[in-house]
Amino acid sequence: MPDQRIIHAPERFALTIERLCRHLIEEHGDFSNTCLIGIQTGGVELADRLRLRLAEMGITGFKYGKLDITFYRDDFRTAKGPLTPQTTEIDFLVEDKRVILVDDVLYSGRTTLSALTALNHFGRPAQVELLVMVDRRFRRTLPIRANYRGLSVDTLHDEYVDVQWAETHGVDQIILTRQPAQ
C-alpha cells in the first residue's frame, strides 16, 4: 500500500491561486498582449482556475487556449500503453504575444519541452513563461525552470505528486505518494 500525505491542504490552495494571479497581474498588467495556455490535462485545470480568478479580479478579454502535447512527447512511441490525446483549443496566433504556459507539476521538464514544440505551430511568441502549481526541484533532466510556482517540493525518485481539484476529485489539495520498497 502506498504511503500518502497531504502536502498542500484545501485552505492553502485558494491562497496559492490568489498569489499566482497577483504575481501575473504584477508582471502582465492588463494582459493586453498576453495569452494563457493550459497544457492538457492537469495544466488546463490550473489555467481554468487562474482564468476564473483573474476574471473576478477584473482581468478579462485575454486570449486563452488548451494545448495537447500527446504527439510531441519524446516517449510517444515507447509508451507502455496507448496514449489518449486530448483536444487542442487555440483559435488564435501567439505571434508576438507573451505566452504563459500553465502546467500542474514540473518534474523532468519533458512536458514543457513538448509544449514548446507544439506551440511553434501557432506562431512565434515574443516571450514564453512557465507557470506551475508544483515545482519538483532536483529532478530536472532538461534546463527548464518555472517563472511562477505555487509550491516547491523536494521529492525522492519513488515519490509522485498529485494535484487534485474540487471539480474532479471533490477537494482542492496536493498529495505526495511514496511507493513502498519492493
VOGU-3710 file (C-alpha; in Angstrom, 3 decimals, decimal comma):
1> mpdqriihap> 0,000/0,000/0,000  1,500/3,368/-0,993  2,191/5,948/1,694  0,210/9,161/1,055  0,209/12,508/2,751  -1,350/15,873/2,042  1,379/18,427/1,359  -0,944/21,325/0,433  -4,326/21,398/2,150  -7,541/22,923/0,753
11> erfaltierl> -7,348/26,041/2,923  -3,955/26,980/1,431  -4,893/26,002/-2,118  -7,066/29,079/-2,764  -4,374/31,326/-1,297  -1,837/29,842/-3,717  -4,123/30,514/-6,701  -4,627/34,065/-5,434  -0,872/34,628/-5,066  -0,178/33,294/-8,568
21> crhlieehgd> -2,836/35,600/-10,048  -1,475/38,653/-8,247  2,026/37,838/-9,453  0,734/37,538/-13,035  -1,065/40,883/-12,775  2,097/42,478/-11,408  4,104/41,194/-14,383  1,490/41,446/-17,181  -0,721/44,381/-16,198  -3,985/44,259/-18,134
31> fsntcligiq> -2,891/41,214/-20,189  -3,440/43,161/-23,437  -0,556/41,325/-25,150  -0,633/38,178/-23,030  -2,272/34,806/-23,575  -2,756/31,954/-21,134  -2,369/28,390/-22,464  -3,012/25,314/-20,327  -1,194/22,071/-21,134  -3,642/19,154/-21,300
41> tggveladrl> -4,783/17,815/-18,883  -3,545/18,981/-15,493  -2,384/22,338/-16,763  -5,824/23,070/-18,185  -7,427/22,595/-14,775  -4,996/25,092/-13,256  -5,353/27,513/-16,195  -9,156/27,370/-15,882  -8,902/28,232/-12,196  -6,458/31,083/-12,884
51> rlrlaemgit> -8,690/32,427/-15,646  -11,719/32,387/-13,344  -9,889/34,162/-10,511  -8,364/36,728/-12,882  -11,867/37,499/-14,195  -13,057/38,012/-10,611  -10,174/40,461/-10,220  -11,245/42,403/-13,327  -8,754/40,944/-15,828  -10,753/39,693/-18,823
61> gfkygkldit> -10,576/39,646/-22,587  -7,171/37,973/-22,889  -6,608/35,043/-25,227  -6,944/31,619/-23,636  -6,201/28,175/-25,035  -5,696/24,494/-24,314  -2,715/22,664/-25,786  -2,440/18,904/-26,280  1,134/17,617/-26,473  0,475/13,883/-26,920
71> fyrddfrtak> 2,092/13,598/-30,361  5,013/15,847/-29,405  6,150/13,746/-26,450  9,582/12,148/-26,805  8,192/8,901/-25,365  5,176/8,764/-27,687  6,376/5,639/-29,496  7,796/3,969/-26,396  4,887/4,471/-24,009  3,876/1,382/-22,081
81> gpltpqttei> 0,233/1,715/-23,106  -1,901/3,637/-25,531  -1,821/7,379/-25,072  -5,131/9,221/-25,213  -4,877/12,555/-26,992  -6,912/15,483/-25,748  -8,129/18,412/-27,803  -6,090/21,462/-28,658  -8,271/24,541/-28,476  -6,253/27,517/-29,656
91> dflvedkrvi> -8,119/29,730/-32,117  -5,515/32,492/-32,247  -1,886/33,018/-33,202  0,697/33,574/-30,497  2,791/35,705/-32,862  4,499/38,490/-30,871  2,431/37,720/-27,748  3,612/36,988/-24,239  2,567/33,381/-23,639  2,071/31,922/-20,182
101> lvddvlysgr> 2,225/28,118/-20,435  0,445/26,511/-17,487  1,003/23,011/-16,094  0,173/21,361/-12,786  3,555/19,757/-11,986  7,056/20,466/-13,296  9,198/17,363/-12,921  11,752/16,444/-15,598  10,932/19,298/-17,980  9,956/16,979/-20,834
111> ttlsaltaln> 6,293/18,037/-20,848  7,336/21,677/-21,117  9,723/20,886/-23,974  6,905/19,081/-25,810  4,586/22,040/-25,209  7,151/24,482/-26,601  7,478/22,346/-29,733  3,693/22,141/-30,173  3,339/25,876/-29,561  5,502/26,589/-32,634
121> hfgrpaqvel> 2,525/25,724/-34,848  0,720/28,813/-33,583  3,391/31,406/-34,376  6,471/32,865/-32,805  5,757/34,387/-29,396  7,570/37,439/-28,106  8,128/35,590/-24,824  7,124/32,296/-23,197  6,850/31,906/-19,440  6,020/28,805/-17,424
131> lvmvdrrfrr> 3,591/28,727/-14,502  3,216/25,550/-12,433  1,314/24,658/-9,303  4,118/22,354/-8,080  7,809/22,519/-8,918  9,509/19,222/-8,088  13,017/20,527/-7,656  16,175/18,439/-8,059  14,684/16,002/-10,596  15,031/18,089/-13,747
141> tlpiranyrg> 16,602/16,353/-16,749  16,303/19,404/-19,014  17,341/23,022/-18,354  13,778/24,250/-17,784  12,534/26,317/-14,856  9,216/27,814/-13,857  8,773/31,582/-13,847  5,835/31,229/-11,435  5,355/28,379/-8,970  2,704/27,754/-6,394
151> lsvdtlhdey> 4,729/25,322/-4,326  8,272/23,919/-4,471  8,677/20,339/-3,309  11,801/18,265/-2,819  10,943/14,693/-3,730  12,615/11,337/-3,930  12,635/9,305/-7,132  9,919/6,923/-5,867  7,513/9,726/-4,916  4,640/11,057/-7,003
161> vdvqwaethg> 2,915/14,442/-6,712  -0,805/14,591/-7,488  -2,651/17,910/-7,757  -6,313/17,225/-7,007  -9,119/19,590/-7,998  -12,533/20,043/-6,414  -14,153/19,706/-9,847  -12,728/16,222/-10,443  -11,653/14,911/-7,013  -14,096/16,675/-4,703
171> vdqiiltrqp> -11,385/18,672/-2,933  -8,539/21,049/-3,796  -5,322/19,570/-2,408  -1,893/18,265/-3,315  -0,944/14,727/-2,339  2,531/13,222/-2,111  2,553/9,469/-2,623  5,544/7,248/-1,919  5,656/3,767/-3,346  6,761/1,133/-0,829
181> aq> 10,094/-0,636/-1,375  9,755/-3,965/-3,103
//
